[in-house]
């Protein structure tokens, strides 16, 4: 499947991955963010020069589960955008 076809599915809450990725168990999801805000924790407050508990607004974003089990914000590469080996986890 192409990225153009998988993006709407991600927006609908599906999990997607590429067959060409080397890491096992890797996939991407859409995080809804916190458009109305969420109280920030100590780490976020320190990073953004805020007070712990201040309202922190977050826009929607893509997040990847890496092969080592960690998670990170994710932006597709040019290779990811033009790849045709996208799959949905069902």
QUISULZI-V649900 format. One record per pair of residues at least 4 apart in sequence whose C-alpha atoms are under 7 Angstrom apart, sorted by the first residue. I is the first residue (numbers start at 1). J is the second residue. Records with the same first field share a line. If there is no record, write none. Layout:
I=J, J
//
This chain:
1=5, 6, 84, 85, 86, 87
2=6, 83, 84, 85, 86
3=7, 81, 82, 83, 86
6=10, 86
7=11
8=12
9=13, 14
10=14, 15, 16, 29, 30
11=30
13=30
14=29, 88
15=27, 28, 29, 88, 89
16=27, 28, 29, 86, 87, 88, 89
17=26, 27, 28, 86, 87, 88
18=85, 86, 87
19=85, 86
20=85
23=67
24=67
25=67
26=64, 65, 66, 67
27=64, 65
28=62, 63, 64, 65
29=62, 63, 64
30=61, 62, 63
31=60, 61, 62, 63
32=60, 61
33=58, 59, 60, 61
34=38, 57, 58, 59
35=57, 58, 59
36=57
37=55, 56, 57, 58
38=55, 56, 57
39=53, 54, 55, 56
40=44, 45, 52, 53, 54, 55, 56
41=45, 52, 53
42=46, 52
43=47
44=48
45=49, 50, 51, 52
46=50
50=54
61=73
62=73, 74, 75
63=71, 72, 73, 74
64=71, 72, 73, 74
65=69, 70, 71, 72
66=70, 71
76=80, 81
77=81
78=82
79=83
//
